Amino acid sequence: MEVREVPLPAATKLAADYITGAFPAEKGFAYARADDEAFRRRLSHLQGRTYDRRGLADYLDAYHRRFSASAATMNNIDKLRDENSVVIVGGQQAGLLTGPLYTIYKIVTIIQLAKEQEQKLGVPVVPLFWIAGEDHDIAEVDHVYIVEGGEVKKAVYPHRRKERRMAADVPLDRQLADEWIERVVKTYGETDVTNELLSFLAACLDDSRTFVDFFAAIVLRLFADDGLVVLNAGDAAVRPLERCFFAALVDRHRDVTSAVLSQQGALRALGYAPLIEIAPDAANLFYYDGHERSLLHYDEESGLFRNKAGSVILTKQQLLKLAETKPVCLSNNVVTRPLMQEYLLPTLAFVAGPGEIAYWAELKEVFPLFRMEMPPVVPRLQATIVSRSLQTDLADIGLEADEVLSGRLEEAKQQWLKATAEAPLAEAFAKAKDDIEAAHRPLRELGMEIDRGLEGLVAKNAAIIQAQIEFLQQTLERALLRKHEAEWRKFWRVETALRPSGAPQERVWNVFYYVNRYGFDFVEKLLAIRHPENGMHKIVYI
């Protein structure tokens, strides 16, 4: 395995500038850089705070026993009882089969950074993945992308999507899930790993009742030796640990919204468009009845909290009582989720993707409202996998992987088409069209002399003739492409592998395509990639 680093801008301007150091970090973050000095300062800060470590560890211990988690994971959970222990955390939605590669890259970064800082700081550092089980937009997690019939397609797990139920409560049908998995894996092609992969996923399904269960079962097995710990943010059993902070969020909801809006204004002044959609009346909490998750807004005139439909109406006292007696009825939104994370966990660092880096900068003034400090924000690994066969295709079409990632492929395709498919035909057909137009013009003029009422007919006749010439040109061009199909498919393979549907590879393809091809030690290979502290994009030749 060879790894090359290339400067590839992040998807959002703020994240790109943060990674390169061009963003004035003090304007959006508590720590200008996520380096060793920042981690030492952060550790000192955490040692001055208190957490319900026993409650957290007891909850995590019970949760992970459901999945027969590894000894390394259970040992890391036990470390959380130590007053000196800290966590490296990052999170994502519970995508089926773990979703796109970037989720795996985030976990890899969390594990690497935890091992590194445990050695440097001399305290227990636990790698923890925050599963966003609260999210109710199941359409974002109910599929993976596959190649079928020569096209990139979305393979969607068939299920009912009528309710806005949290992912943590959306059930998986074992038979449907088995059939869906077989369809997906079949598109990967049969290898000597395929049967092992199917058995692995079947074992994960055995431990799973919901989308989140399935996600947790997979990552706990994939990273068993590394002691990964997960926290399902949508689990009812974690809510008692959160009740006090839910009350605080209810009490200061207007301050939270004002702080976000103010910070968004400051970022706009610096030239950065905000990502968080937040209205002045936002309460930044959801009400959840077990079936529907409704975002709450605060009506200043009546002093009531309502959902958009008006089917949920609560006073502040009722909300506070829910926080105390029925915290399962509340859940966080994009603004309050990072705050709840900070409340529950002694977080040494937060591992973030480009979008998260950008929207966390909008939360800078919210953390101090609760006497909290935003942790150092560490960019996750960004990578592109290049197989050996793809290296051959790249060489044949005369491009490097980084040129494809920076947008050169389309230009190369057009150059190839002009040289191969269009050049022999374009000039000949252009001349033919001119000749036919020259021959037809006097016939049109003659027709008009005979009967001016024929104007529409003769014009239509000319258009039909030209359309037939264009049809013949397109037919011959397709025939020429078929003649050179083997060469053309090299462009298709490169595009499909590296920029599927014009998107980064890590945002489309799933880790199990590569596991099926290279074996389960593919994940170990990813863990061997050096932590991306310089923010450079990694091209991994394998």
ZADO-617545 format. One record per residue (C-alpha): chain; y, x, z. Coordinates in steps of 0.02 Angstrom, whole numbers. Example, Ala and Ser with C-alpha at 12.3 -4.5 7.8 and 13.67 -1.06 7.14 Angstrom:
// ZADO-617545
   cadena        Y        X        Z
        A     -225      615      390
        A      -53      684      357
***
This chain:
// ZADO-617545
   cadena        Y        X        Z
        A        0        0        0
        A      171       65      -50
        A      336       -7       12
        A      501       13      -77
        A      668      -41       -5
        A      800     -118     -117
        A      971     -193      -77
        A      950     -378     -116
        A     1086     -494      -49
        A     1033     -631       71
        A     1042     -813       15
        A     1199     -852      114
        A     1361     -753      107
        A     1381     -741      295
        A     1203     -680      320
        A     1221     -555      179
        A     1380     -486      257
        A     1304     -485      432
        A     1154     -385      371
        A     1262     -257      280
        A     1391     -247      420
        A     1532     -324      316
        A     1546     -476      430
        A     1656     -450      584
        A     1511     -482      704
        A     1621     -513      856
        A     1685     -669      766
        A     1514     -751      766
        A     1397     -662      885
        A     1388     -595     1062
        A     1317     -429     1000
        A     1392     -335      854
        A     1225     -253      812
        A     1045     -287      859
        A     1005     -106      907
        A      930      -18     1057
        A     1096      -13     1150
        A     1115     -201     1125
        A      939     -232     1190
        A      974     -129     1347
        A     1133     -229     1379
        A     1043     -391     1347
        A      902     -343     1467
        A     1031     -308     1603
        A     1108     -479     1572
        A      938     -567     1583
        A      897     -481     1746
        A     1047     -571     1822
        A      981     -743     1773
        A      840     -851     1839
        A      709     -951     1743
        A      569    -1069     1789
        A      442     -936     1744
        A      301    -1014     1840
        A      326    -1185     1760
        A      340    -1107     1587
        A      185     -998     1608
        A       83    -1141     1680
        A      130    -1253     1534
        A       92    -1119     1404
        A      -72    -1074     1488
        A     -133    -1255     1479
        A      -71    -1277     1299
        A     -156    -1120     1233
        A     -322    -1158     1317
        A     -334    -1307     1200
        A     -347    -1182     1057
        A     -461    -1057     1145
        A     -323     -929     1124
        A     -365     -744     1127
        A     -368     -637     1283
        A     -215     -544     1217
        A     -117     -706     1203
        A     -169     -768     1375
        A     -122     -599     1447
        A       51     -613     1368
        A       73     -786     1443
        A       30     -713     1612
        A      162     -578     1585
        A      294     -714     1584
        A      266     -736     1772
        A      338     -562     1795
        A      523     -572     1840
        A      558     -424     1727
        A      475     -495     1572
        A      572     -549     1419
        A      529     -626     1250
        A      565     -596     1068
        A      576     -768      990
        A      594     -846      819
        A      544    -1014      752
        A      507    -1125      605
        A      441    -1295      559
        A      254    -1326      564
        A      217    -1307      379
        A       41    -1347      322
        A      -60    -1185      303
        A       96    -1109      387
        A      207    -1155      239
        A      297    -1021      136
        A      274     -834      165
        A      439     -816      257
        A      363     -899      410
        A      231     -763      418
        A      366     -630      392
        A      461     -701      539
        A      306     -690      650
        A      273     -512      590
        A      452     -463      638
        A      435     -545      810
        A      274     -451      848
        A      338     -284      785
        A      500     -296      883
        A      411     -350     1042
        A      293     -200     1036
        A      436      -83      997
        A      551     -143     1136
        A      413     -152     1266
        A      385       32     1239
        A      570       76     1239
        A      627      -32     1385
        A      475      -14     1496
        A      463     -200     1535
        A      342     -334     1471
        A      404     -403     1305
        A      312     -557     1241
        A      310     -610     1057
        A      340     -798     1053
        A      352     -916      906
        A      450    -1078      932
        A      365    -1214      829
        A      496    -1343      781
        A      380    -1487      821
        A      529    -1601      857
        A      574    -1611      673
        A      536    -1778      590
        A      566    -1733      407
        A      381    -1721      364
        A      420    -1706      178
        A      478    -1527      215
        A      310    -1474      288
        A      176    -1583      207
        A      140    -1473       56
        A      112    -1302      -16
        A      145    -1242     -193
        A        3    -1202     -312
        A      -20    -1155     -495
        A     -116    -1290     -586
        A     -127    -1317     -774
        A      -12    -1170     -804
        A      127    -1246     -698
        A      196    -1223     -523
        A      159    -1385     -432
        A      182    -1457     -258
        A       14    -1500     -177
        A       60    -1636      -53
        A      -55    -1689       88
        A      -78    -1878       69
        A      -14    -1972      220
        A       99    -2115      271
        A      282    -2066      287
        A      362    -2229      340
        A      408    -2180      518
        A      527    -2042      572
        A      397    -1976      691
        A      405    -1798      759
        A      288    -1675      672
        A      206    -1646      842
        A      147    -1828      836
        A       99    -1844      652
        A      -92    -1854      644
        A     -204    -1761      523
        A     -351    -1854      448
        A     -497    -1732      450
        A     -576    -1792      288
        A     -411    -1800      193
        A     -361    -1629      261
        A     -529    -1554      209
        A     -511    -1623       33
        A     -331    -1565       20
        A     -375    -1389       79
        A     -518    -1377      -47
        A     -401    -1429     -187
        A     -273    -1297     -136
        A     -397    -1155     -113
        A     -484    -1197     -277
        A     -322    -1156     -370
        A     -325     -982     -292
        A     -486     -940     -385
        A     -652     -896     -309
        A     -668     -723     -231
        A     -785     -643     -105
        A     -662     -701       30
        A     -653     -886      -19
        A     -798     -948       87
        A     -733     -853      239
        A     -561     -927      210
        A     -629    -1105      199
        A     -729    -1079      359
        A     -575    -1009      446
        A     -470    -1161      399
        A     -610    -1281      446
        A     -618    -1201      619
        A     -430    -1222      636
        A     -446    -1405      589
        A     -578    -1427      724
        A     -442    -1387      853
        A     -311    -1498      772
        A     -256    -1677      792
        A      -80    -1659      719
        A       23    -1556      597
        A       85    -1446      739
        A      -91    -1421      808
        A     -149    -1360      639
        A       -5    -1239      624
        A      -32    -1172      801
        A     -220    -1153      776
        A     -192    -1050      618
        A      -60     -929      683
        A     -148     -904      849
        A     -303     -850      753
        A     -212     -747      623
        A     -118     -650      758
        A     -247     -659      897
        A     -256     -470      921
        A      -67     -459      933
        A      -55     -584     1076
        A       62     -706      988
        A      118     -850     1100
        A      179    -1015     1028
        A      288    -1152     1102
        A      278    -1326     1027
        A      454    -1394     1049
        A      393    -1570     1016
        A      259    -1571     1151
        A      287    -1706     1283
        A      213    -1588     1412
        A      359    -1467     1394
        A      491    -1600     1425
        A      486    -1594     1617
        A      543    -1412     1604
        A      693    -1469     1502
        A      755    -1620     1600
        A      895    -1530     1692
        A      966    -1455     1534
        A      954    -1620     1440
        A     1066    -1690     1577
        A     1188    -1547     1554
        A     1192    -1577     1365
        A     1227    -1762     1392
        A     1364    -1721     1517
        A     1454    -1598     1403
        A     1416    -1670     1231
        A     1599    -1683     1182
        A     1632    -1502     1230
        A     1482    -1447     1127
        A     1542    -1538      971
        A     1720    -1476      992
        A     1660    -1296     1011
        A     1558    -1305      851
        A     1699    -1385      751
        A     1823    -1256      816
        A     1708    -1111      771
        A     1677    -1184      599
        A     1864    -1185      572
        A     1875    -1002      623
        A     1736     -956      502
        A     1819    -1053      360
        A     1975     -950      390
        A     1868     -795      362
        A     1802     -867      198
        A     1633     -933      257
        A     1580    -1112      224
        A     1489    -1192      372
        A     1307    -1247      357
        A     1295    -1368      503
        A     1344    -1546      462
        A     1425    -1612      619
        A     1541    -1761      644
        A     1672    -1769      782
        A     1570    -1906      866
        A     1406    -1810      864
        A     1307    -1811     1028
        A     1188    -1677      962
        A     1035    -1761     1035
        A      901    -1876      966
        A      827    -2028     1050
        A      639    -2041     1022
        A      529    -2191     1058
        A      367    -2111      999
        A      385    -2180      823
        A      565    -2160      767
        A      681    -2014      802
        A      863    -2071      798
        A     1015    -1957      802
        A     1142    -2014      932
        A     1330    -2028      909
        A     1461    -2060     1042
        A     1581    -2205     1023
        A     1739    -2149     1112
        A     1812    -2324     1121
        A     1662    -2406     1205
        A     1594    -2253     1293
        A     1421    -2289     1222
        A     1293    -2183     1132
        A     1222    -2263      974
        A     1111    -2222      827
        A     1173    -2254      650
        A     1077    -2418      633
        A     1141    -2484      798
        A      964    -2516      859
        A      986    -2392     1002
        A     1133    -2416     1120
        A     1142    -2319     1284
        A     1272    -2285     1418
        A     1297    -2110     1482
        A     1212    -2158     1645
        A     1062    -2225     1551
        A     1049    -2063     1453
        A     1060    -1960     1612
        A      925    -2068     1690
        A      814    -2042     1538
        A      840    -1855     1553
        A      780    -1862     1732
        A      639    -1990     1723
        A      587    -1999     1539
        A      637    -1835     1455
        A      506    -1870     1320
        A      634    -1994     1249
        A      755    -1852     1208
        A      747    -1709     1085
        A      866    -1577     1018
        A      956    -1559      853
        A     1006    -1403      758
        A     1150    -1369      880
        A     1061    -1395     1045
        A      892    -1320      999
        A      955    -1139     1017
        A     1032    -1186     1184
        A      870    -1262     1249
        A      780    -1106     1190
        A      900     -999     1290
        A      879    -1112     1442
        A      689    -1101     1441
        A      659     -922     1388
        A      720     -751     1446
        A      760     -706     1266
        A      787     -523     1227
        A      819     -559     1042
        A      812     -700      917
        A      730     -664      749
        A      817     -761      611
        A      810     -797      427
        A      969     -793      320
        A     1008     -977      347
        A      986     -963      534
        A     1098     -811      545
        A     1235     -909      457
        A     1223    -1065      565
        A     1202     -970      729
        A     1373     -894      696
        A     1439    -1073      708
        A     1370    -1085      886
        A     1461     -936      960
        A     1575    -1038     1073
        A     1439    -1161     1129
        A     1333    -1041     1233
        A     1474     -997     1356
        A     1496    -1183     1396
        A     1334    -1169     1495
        A     1364     -994     1561
        A     1244     -926     1432
        A     1257     -782     1312
        A     1196     -785     1133
        A     1054     -657     1117
        A     1056     -519      987
        A     1013     -594      817
        A      887     -491      717
        A      859     -523      530
        A      677     -557      490
        A      576     -459      365
        A      617     -506      186
        A      482     -451       64
        A      405     -475     -107
        A      220     -440     -140
        A      176     -354     -304
        A       -8     -344     -350
        A      -84     -202     -451
        A     -111     -314     -603
        A       69     -371     -594
        A      126     -191     -593
        A       39     -172     -762
        A      127     -327     -830
        A      294     -262     -769
        A      266      -96     -855
        A      218     -185    -1017
        A      377     -291    -1021
        A      483     -142     -971
        A      549     -204     -803
        A      541     -150     -621
        A      509     -277     -484
        A      685     -258     -413
        A      758     -297     -585
        A      660     -460     -589
        A      721     -504     -414
        A      901     -470     -464
        A      891     -588     -614
        A      851     -476     -762
        A      693     -569     -814
        A      778     -708     -911
        A      879     -582    -1010
        A      720     -485    -1050
        A      632     -645    -1105
        A      773     -690    -1223
        A      775     -515    -1296
        A      587     -524    -1325
        A      602     -695    -1407
        A      737     -635    -1526
        A      638     -481    -1572
        A      469     -567    -1586
        A      482     -754    -1615
        A      656     -788    -1681
        A      699     -639    -1790
        A      577     -673    -1933
        A      626     -856    -1942
        A      806     -881    -1888
        A      887     -798    -2039
        A      771     -882    -2164
        A      798    -1055    -2092
        A      986    -1030    -2076
        A      991     -990    -2262
        A      879    -1138    -2302
        A      992    -1257    -2206
        A     1145    -1190    -2298
        A     1057    -1205    -2468
        A      999    -1382    -2432
        A     1172    -1433    -2374
        A     1246    -1358    -2534
        A     1118    -1450    -2642
        A     1139    -1616    -2549
        A     1329    -1619    -2546
        A     1350    -1663    -2733
        A     1218    -1799    -2715
        A     1317    -1876    -2571
        A     1476    -1867    -2673
        A     1389    -1949    -2822
        A     1324    -2088    -2711
        A     1498    -2121    -2645
        A     1566    -2133    -2823
        A     1434    -2262    -2866
        A     1451    -2365    -2707
        A     1559    -2321    -2556
        A     1452    -2438    -2454
        A     1313    -2307    -2464
        A     1410    -2186    -2353
        A     1303    -2218    -2199
        A     1141    -2208    -2296
        A     1177    -2042    -2382
        A     1238    -1964    -2217
        A     1080    -2023    -2131
        A      975    -1951    -2273
        A     1060    -1782    -2251
        A     1030    -1785    -2063
        A      846    -1828    -2088
        A      822    -1682    -2207
        A      906    -1561    -2087
        A      803    -1631    -1941
        A      644    -1601    -2039
        A      696    -1421    -2071
        A      730    -1397    -1885
        A      562    -1476    -1843
        A      476    -1354    -1962
        A      570    -1209    -1883
        A      518    -1260    -1707
        A      338    -1283    -1764
        A      333    -1110    -1841
        A      415    -1033    -1689
        A      281    -1111    -1578
        A      147    -1047    -1694
        A      224     -873    -1685
        A      227     -885    -1495
        A       43     -932    -1495
        A        9     -781    -1603
        A       94     -674    -1470
        A       34     -779    -1323
        A      -48     -635    -1230
        A      117     -543    -1228
        A      217     -698    -1182
        A      101     -737    -1036
        A      148     -571     -958
        A      324     -638     -937
        A      252     -800     -867
        A      141     -709     -742
        A      285     -599     -682
        A      401     -748     -663
        A      270     -855     -576
        A      225     -717     -454
        A      398     -650     -412
        A      523     -789     -450
        A      423     -952     -457
        A      534    -1091     -524
        A      680     -971     -503
        A      657     -958     -314
        A      613     -804     -208
        A      426     -778     -191
        A      435     -788       -1
        A      507     -964      -10
        A      367    -1035     -119
        A      198     -950     -105
        A       83     -967       43
        A       -2     -825      138
        A     -178     -888      104
        A     -163     -855      -83
        A     -152     -671      -37
        A     -283     -683      100
        A     -403     -757      -29
        A     -367     -611     -144
        A     -357     -465      -23
        A     -448     -523      133
        A     -387     -561      308
        A     -331     -381      331
        A     -185     -429      216
        A      -99     -489      375
        A     -131     -321      456
        A      -52     -238      306
        A      104     -343      332
        A      109     -291      514
        A      109     -110      457
        A      274     -132      364
        A      411      -49      465
        A      530     -167      555
        A      674     -206      435
        A      814     -144      547
        A      919      -93      397
        A      908     -267      320
        A      842     -199      154
        A      723     -307       52
        A      546     -238       49
        A      445     -232     -112
        A      264     -214      -60
        A      147     -143     -193
        A      -31     -186     -147
***
